[in-house]
Amino acid sequence: MVHKAKSDQESAELFVKLLGEKVRELRVEKGLSQEKLGELAELNSNYIGQIERGEKSISVFTLKKIANGLSLSLEEVYRRIDPASHTDALEEVVALMLTRPEREHKKILALLKAAFEWKEDSN
């Protein structure tokens, strides 16, 4: 039983590090400093740094605040932290969209719509 607890502890520590790395990736993708994300998420920027370094295990509520600060849904953040081992085409499109800044989403949608219209016209 002690061995299991140690294994669980190690798994938890690895997950906290992974979570921190993903928060940092998302923050950098959004072009935000730790200070700005802290301000948007209503969290101390030092705390953001500790999270990113994997030094702090956070609550779901804190992750929700971070997601809000990143202008992402909690679901989008979860998908980045723990992506499904399999994906279909729709999930791939969503994953690609998530890597792009939000300001580009309408342009990408317009391109998709144009591609569908072109396909219909060519049939």
JORAZI-V74620 format. One record per helix or strand of 3 or more residues. SS is the DSSP state (~ for helix, > for strand). FROM is the first residue (numbers start at 1). TO is the last residue. If there is no record, write none. Layout:
# JORAZI-V74620
SS & FROM & TO
SS & FROM & TO
This chain:
# JORAZI-V74620
~ & 2 & 29
~ & 34 & 41
~ & 45 & 52
~ & 60 & 69
~ & 74 & 81
~ & 89 & 99
~ & 102 & 122
